[in-house]
Amino acid sequence: MKKITILMLHLQHGGIEKQTITLANQLAKRYEVEIISTYSMLYAPAYPVDERVKITYLINGRPNREEIKAAIRSKKLIELIKQGIKAVKILYLKKTLMVNAIKKLDCDCVLSTRIEFAEMLSAHAPKGVVTMTQEHLHDDSEEYVARAQEAFKGLDYLLVLCDGSRQNFFRWLKGNDHIKIVQIPNILEAVPEDTAALSGNNLVAVGRLHPVKNFGTLIEVFASVKKKIPDATLTIVGGGEEQGALEAKVKELGLEDSVKITGMVSADEVKQYMLDADLYVMTSHTECFPMVLLEASSVGLPLVAFDVPVGPKAIIENGENGILVPYEDREKMSQEIIGILENSSYKQKLADGAKRMSYRYLADEIMPLWFKLFDGKGDDFK
């Protein structure tokens, strides 16, 4: 039985973490699978892990960012120095322990989930181990491209999630004749039997409250929708650093009675918020392959998103399961949302298309691509 090792930063909440654990669980049905995680974060994995998957933690702890922030806020200089020294030690161990683990790899294939691990694999992976890295993020900055060119130069395979990313990397890695670029999308765990009722005018968005998600713009778009559809509501599901600022914007626009920001909630609660909605809206500045759009589709929600490079266009087919709106065209987005909410037959058409589309990403459809790769047939990919 072949052995596959997956390198991860941690196993707590996050899109990369959820998707990689889903992949590991599927691979464990056919291979011996080990996850090497830098941090334990002092908690059990946030998502169920198949009992056949071995987990090895390199550091039984977590980064001390919160302690550093607290020391800065409280202006405790001695505590700040203490936490600064601890942070340097953690960063040293983070790199050193993973490099040592890579040098000692005893497996057939190793899969990196972060560019920093790809750098380590290029430099230190043992001969005979097939090296792979998967890019979950979209970044076309000069700094990232230069780093990727260096990081991937010694690897066998680069796994990308959609055609837009594939085309980008073909250009960026043009001089790398060794690496093979393979497109395999993310896996949707299940298509629920439940379907959104579509009985109101309720918008939903899910994600960490971070500037890249651009939720401030979403709130402003919703304010325009609200003028046309007075009973419309917006629920933003998630927590994060921008929660206070977003709540202040809601208050500034007088939307306290119609906009809810939930903070962190469980996966079951996320699903319920989607089931109670009529439309999923995404205003992110950048996305790669947004799993949340698949999850919204799986409960039959029409999708509306800004047409940023790579991401939503990999999932949304205009007029079939949702609408792509020119980036940052707030007026156009509000018009499209209003048009869907005011036309129940159109809303249902998009919802049906979304549900149908989601079946393409179930494990039965996606895993044969991974099996082909790990079974040594990577050259069969175009």
C-alpha positions as CSV (number, residue, x, y, z in Angstrom):
1,M,0.0,0.0,0.0
2,K,1.4,3.4,-1.0
3,K,2.0,5.9,1.7
4,I,1.1,9.6,1.3
5,T,2.2,12.4,3.7
6,I,0.5,15.7,3.8
7,L,2.2,18.8,5.3
8,M,-0.1,21.3,7.1
9,L,0.3,24.3,9.4
10,H,-2.6,23.3,11.7
11,L,-5.9,21.4,11.8
12,Q,-8.2,24.1,13.1
13,H,-10.9,26.1,11.4
14,G,-10.1,27.3,7.9
15,G,-11.0,26.5,4.3
16,I,-7.6,24.9,3.5
17,E,-7.8,22.9,6.6
18,K,-11.3,21.6,6.0
19,Q,-10.6,20.7,2.4
20,T,-7.3,19.0,3.2
21,I,-8.8,16.9,5.9
22,T,-11.6,15.9,3.5
23,L,-9.0,14.8,1.0
24,A,-7.1,12.9,3.6
25,N,-10.2,11.0,4.7
26,Q,-10.9,10.0,1.1
27,L,-7.3,9.0,0.5
28,A,-7.3,6.8,3.6
29,K,-9.8,4.5,1.9
30,R,-7.0,3.5,-0.5
31,Y,-3.6,4.5,0.9
32,E,-1.7,4.8,4.1
33,V,-2.0,8.5,5.0
34,E,-0.2,10.7,7.5
35,I,-0.7,14.4,8.2
36,I,2.3,16.2,9.6
37,S,1.0,19.4,11.3
38,T,3.3,22.1,12.6
39,Y,1.0,23.2,15.5
40,S,-1.4,21.2,17.6
41,M,-3.1,24.5,18.6
42,L,-3.8,22.6,21.9
43,Y,-7.1,21.4,20.4
44,A,-8.4,18.3,18.6
45,P,-8.9,18.9,14.8
46,A,-11.8,21.1,14.0
47,Y,-13.2,18.7,11.5
48,P,-13.7,14.9,11.7
49,V,-10.6,12.9,10.8
50,D,-10.8,9.3,9.6
51,E,-9.3,7.0,12.2
52,R,-7.0,5.5,9.6
53,V,-5.3,8.9,9.1
54,K,-2.2,9.3,11.3
55,I,-1.6,12.8,12.7
56,T,1.9,13.9,13.8
57,Y,2.2,17.3,15.5
58,L,5.6,19.0,15.5
59,I,4.8,21.6,18.2
60,N,2.3,20.9,20.9
61,G,1.1,24.5,21.1
62,R,0.3,27.5,18.9
63,P,1.8,30.9,17.9
64,N,1.6,33.6,20.6
65,R,0.2,36.4,18.5
66,E,-2.6,37.1,20.8
67,E,-0.3,37.3,23.8
68,I,1.9,39.8,21.9
69,K,-1.2,41.9,21.0
70,A,-2.4,41.9,24.6
71,A,1.1,43.0,25.9
72,I,1.0,45.9,23.3
73,R,-2.5,47.0,24.3
74,S,-1.6,46.9,28.0
75,K,1.7,48.6,27.4
76,K,3.6,46.0,29.5
77,L,7.1,46.3,28.2
78,I,8.6,43.3,30.1
79,E,5.7,41.0,29.0
80,L,6.2,42.2,25.4
81,I,9.9,41.4,25.5
82,K,9.1,38.0,27.0
83,Q,6.5,37.2,24.4
84,G,8.9,38.5,21.6
85,I,11.6,36.1,22.7
86,K,9.0,33.3,22.8
87,A,7.8,34.2,19.3
88,V,11.4,34.0,17.9
89,K,11.7,30.5,19.5
90,I,8.4,29.4,18.0
91,L,9.4,30.6,14.5
92,Y,12.7,28.9,14.8
93,L,11.1,25.6,15.8
94,K,8.4,26.0,13.1
95,K,11.0,25.9,10.3
96,T,13.6,23.6,11.9
97,L,11.2,20.9,12.9
98,M,9.4,20.8,9.5
99,V,12.7,20.7,7.7
100,N,13.9,17.8,9.8
101,A,10.5,16.0,9.3
102,I,10.9,16.5,5.5
103,K,14.5,15.1,5.5
104,K,13.2,12.0,7.3
105,L,10.2,11.4,5.1
106,D,9.4,7.7,4.5
107,C,6.6,7.8,2.0
108,D,5.9,7.5,-1.7
109,C,4.3,10.9,-2.2
110,V,4.3,14.1,-0.1
111,L,1.8,16.9,-0.6
112,S,2.4,20.5,0.6
113,T,-0.5,22.8,1.4
114,R,1.5,26.0,1.8
115,I,4.2,27.7,-0.3
116,E,6.6,27.8,2.7
117,F,6.4,24.0,2.8
118,A,7.0,23.8,-0.9
119,E,10.2,25.8,-0.5
120,M,11.3,23.2,2.1
121,L,10.4,20.3,-0.1
122,S,12.3,21.7,-3.1
123,A,15.4,22.0,-0.9
124,H,15.2,19.0,1.4
125,A,12.9,16.2,0.1
126,P,14.6,12.8,-0.1
127,K,15.3,11.3,-3.5
128,G,12.6,9.0,-4.7
129,V,9.7,10.7,-3.0
130,V,7.3,12.3,-5.4
131,T,6.8,15.9,-4.3
132,M,3.6,17.8,-4.8
133,T,2.2,21.2,-3.7
134,Q,-1.3,22.5,-3.8
135,E,-2.0,26.2,-4.1
136,H,-5.3,27.3,-2.5
137,L,-4.9,31.0,-2.9
138,H,-4.8,33.5,-5.7
139,D,-2.0,36.0,-5.7
140,D,-0.6,37.6,-8.9
141,S,1.7,40.1,-7.2
142,E,5.3,40.2,-8.5
143,E,6.6,39.2,-5.0
144,Y,4.4,36.0,-5.0
145,V,5.2,35.1,-8.6
146,A,9.0,35.4,-7.9
147,R,8.6,33.3,-4.7
148,A,6.6,30.6,-6.5
149,Q,9.1,30.3,-9.3
150,E,11.8,29.6,-6.7
151,A,9.7,27.5,-4.4
152,F,8.4,25.1,-7.0
153,K,11.6,24.6,-9.0
154,G,12.4,21.3,-7.5
155,L,8.9,19.8,-7.2
156,D,7.3,17.2,-9.4
157,Y,3.7,18.4,-9.4
158,L,1.8,21.6,-8.8
159,L,-1.9,21.1,-8.0
160,V,-4.3,24.0,-8.9
161,L,-8.0,24.3,-8.3
162,C,-9.3,25.8,-11.5
163,D,-8.4,26.7,-15.1
164,G,-7.7,30.3,-14.3
165,S,-4.9,29.3,-11.9
166,R,-3.6,26.7,-14.3
167,Q,-3.2,29.3,-17.1
168,N,-1.5,31.7,-14.7
169,F,1.0,29.2,-13.5
170,F,1.7,28.0,-17.1
171,R,2.9,31.6,-17.7
172,W,4.7,32.1,-14.4
173,L,6.6,28.8,-14.5
174,K,7.4,28.8,-18.2
175,G,11.0,28.2,-17.6
176,N,10.4,25.2,-15.3
177,D,10.5,22.1,-17.5
178,H,10.4,19.7,-14.6
179,I,7.1,20.5,-12.8
180,K,3.8,19.2,-14.1
181,I,0.8,21.5,-13.5
182,V,-2.4,19.5,-12.8
183,Q,-5.9,20.9,-12.2
184,I,-8.0,19.1,-9.6
185,P,-10.9,21.1,-8.0
186,N,-11.9,20.9,-4.3
187,I,-14.2,18.3,-3.0
188,L,-17.8,18.9,-1.8
189,E,-18.4,16.5,1.0
190,A,-22.1,16.1,0.3
191,V,-25.2,17.6,-1.4
192,P,-27.8,17.9,1.4
193,E,-31.3,16.6,0.9
194,D,-32.4,19.9,2.4
195,T,-32.9,22.8,0.0
196,A,-33.4,26.5,0.8
197,A,-37.0,27.5,0.8
198,L,-36.5,30.7,-1.1
199,S,-39.5,32.2,0.6
200,G,-38.2,35.7,1.4
201,N,-35.7,38.3,0.6
202,N,-32.8,37.2,2.7
203,L,-29.2,37.6,1.6
204,V,-26.3,35.6,3.2
205,A,-22.5,35.7,3.1
206,V,-20.0,33.5,4.9
207,G,-16.4,34.0,5.7
208,R,-13.8,35.4,8.1
209,L,-14.2,39.1,8.7
210,H,-11.0,40.1,7.0
211,P,-10.4,43.0,4.6
212,V,-10.0,40.7,1.6
213,K,-13.6,39.6,1.9
214,N,-14.7,43.2,1.4
215,F,-17.8,42.9,3.6
216,G,-18.0,46.6,4.0
217,T,-18.9,46.9,0.3
218,L,-21.5,44.2,0.8
219,I,-23.1,46.2,3.5
220,E,-23.2,49.3,1.2
221,V,-24.7,47.2,-1.6
222,F,-27.3,45.9,0.7
223,A,-28.2,49.4,1.8
224,S,-29.2,50.1,-1.9
225,V,-31.2,46.9,-2.1
226,K,-33.0,47.8,1.1
227,K,-34.3,51.0,-0.4
228,K,-36.0,49.0,-3.1
229,I,-37.0,45.9,-1.1
230,P,-37.8,47.2,2.5
231,D,-38.1,43.7,4.1
232,A,-34.7,42.5,2.8
233,T,-32.2,41.2,5.3
234,L,-28.5,40.4,5.3
235,T,-26.7,37.9,7.4
236,I,-22.9,37.9,7.5
237,V,-21.8,34.6,9.0
238,G,-18.3,34.6,10.5
239,G,-16.0,36.3,13.0
240,G,-12.7,38.1,12.7
241,E,-10.7,41.3,13.1
242,E,-13.1,43.5,11.2
243,Q,-16.2,42.7,13.2
244,G,-16.2,45.9,15.2
245,A,-15.7,48.1,12.1
246,L,-18.4,46.3,10.2
247,E,-20.9,46.6,13.1
248,A,-20.1,50.3,13.2
249,K,-20.8,50.6,9.4
250,V,-24.1,48.8,10.0
251,K,-25.0,51.4,12.7
252,E,-23.8,54.3,10.6
253,L,-26.2,53.3,7.7
254,G,-29.1,52.6,10.1
255,L,-29.3,48.9,9.2
256,E,-29.2,47.5,12.7
257,D,-32.7,45.9,12.3
258,S,-31.9,44.2,9.0
259,V,-28.2,43.2,9.1
260,K,-26.9,40.5,11.4
261,I,-23.2,39.7,12.0
262,T,-23.1,36.3,13.7
263,G,-19.5,35.9,14.8
264,M,-17.9,32.4,14.7
265,V,-20.5,29.6,14.5
266,S,-20.5,25.9,13.9
267,A,-20.8,24.2,10.5
268,D,-24.3,23.1,11.2
269,E,-25.3,26.7,12.0
270,V,-23.7,27.9,8.8
271,K,-25.8,25.4,6.9
272,Q,-28.9,26.6,8.6
273,Y,-28.2,30.2,7.8
274,M,-27.9,29.2,4.2
275,L,-31.1,27.2,4.3
276,D,-32.9,30.3,5.6
277,A,-31.6,32.5,2.9
278,D,-32.7,33.3,-0.7
279,L,-29.4,34.4,-2.3
280,Y,-25.7,34.1,-1.6
281,V,-23.6,37.2,-2.2
282,M,-19.8,37.4,-2.5
283,T,-17.9,40.7,-2.7
284,S,-14.3,39.5,-2.1
285,H,-11.4,41.3,-3.6
286,T,-9.8,38.0,-4.5
287,E,-10.7,34.3,-4.4
288,C,-9.1,31.2,-5.7
289,F,-11.7,28.4,-5.7
290,P,-14.3,29.5,-3.1
291,M,-15.7,26.4,-1.4
292,V,-18.4,28.5,0.2
293,L,-20.0,29.0,-3.2
294,L,-20.2,25.2,-3.6
295,E,-21.7,24.9,-0.1
296,A,-24.3,27.5,-0.9
297,S,-25.0,25.8,-4.2
298,S,-25.5,22.5,-2.5
299,V,-28.5,23.8,-0.6
300,G,-29.9,25.5,-3.7
301,L,-28.9,29.1,-3.3
302,P,-28.5,31.3,-6.4
303,L,-25.1,33.0,-6.4
304,V,-24.1,36.6,-7.0
305,A,-20.4,37.6,-6.9
306,F,-17.9,40.1,-8.2
307,D,-16.0,38.7,-11.2
308,V,-12.5,38.9,-9.7
309,P,-9.7,37.0,-11.4
310,V,-9.8,33.2,-11.2
311,G,-12.2,32.5,-8.3
312,P,-16.0,32.8,-8.7
313,K,-15.9,32.4,-12.5
314,A,-14.7,28.8,-11.9
315,I,-18.1,28.0,-10.3
316,I,-20.7,30.6,-11.5
317,E,-22.2,30.2,-15.0
318,N,-24.0,33.4,-15.8
319,G,-27.7,33.0,-16.0
320,E,-27.5,29.3,-15.1
321,N,-26.7,29.2,-11.3
322,G,-25.9,32.8,-10.6
323,I,-24.6,36.1,-11.8
324,L,-21.0,37.5,-12.2
325,V,-20.9,41.2,-11.6
326,P,-18.0,43.4,-12.9
327,Y,-15.5,43.9,-10.0
328,E,-16.5,46.7,-7.6
329,D,-19.6,47.7,-9.7
330,R,-21.8,48.2,-6.6
331,E,-24.7,49.6,-8.5
332,K,-24.8,46.7,-10.9
333,M,-24.6,44.2,-8.1
334,S,-27.5,45.8,-6.2
335,Q,-29.5,45.8,-9.5
336,E,-28.8,42.1,-10.0
337,I,-29.8,41.2,-6.5
338,I,-33.0,43.2,-6.8
339,G,-33.8,41.6,-10.1
340,I,-33.4,38.1,-8.7
341,L,-35.4,38.8,-5.5
342,E,-38.2,40.4,-7.4
343,N,-38.6,37.5,-9.9
344,S,-39.4,34.3,-8.1
345,S,-39.3,32.1,-11.2
346,Y,-35.9,33.5,-12.2
347,K,-34.7,33.0,-8.6
348,Q,-35.9,29.3,-8.7
349,K,-34.2,28.8,-12.1
350,L,-30.9,29.9,-10.7
351,A,-31.4,27.9,-7.5
352,D,-32.1,24.7,-9.5
353,G,-29.0,25.3,-11.6
354,A,-26.9,25.8,-8.5
355,K,-28.1,22.5,-7.0
356,R,-27.4,20.6,-10.2
357,M,-23.9,22.1,-10.5
358,S,-22.9,21.1,-7.0
359,Y,-23.0,17.4,-7.8
360,R,-20.0,17.8,-10.1
361,Y,-17.8,18.3,-7.1
362,L,-18.7,15.2,-5.0
363,A,-15.9,12.8,-4.0
364,D,-17.0,10.2,-6.5
365,E,-16.4,12.7,-9.3
366,I,-13.1,14.3,-8.0
367,M,-11.2,11.4,-6.3
368,P,-10.5,9.5,-9.5
369,L,-8.3,12.4,-10.5
370,W,-6.3,12.1,-7.2
371,F,-6.1,8.3,-7.6
372,K,-4.6,8.7,-11.1
373,L,-2.0,11.1,-9.7
374,F,-1.0,9.0,-6.7
375,D,-1.0,5.8,-8.7
376,G,1.7,7.3,-10.9
377,K,-0.3,8.3,-13.9
378,G,0.2,12.0,-13.6
379,D,1.5,12.2,-17.2
380,D,-2.0,11.3,-18.4
381,F,-3.2,14.8,-17.4
382,K,-3.3,17.3,-20.2
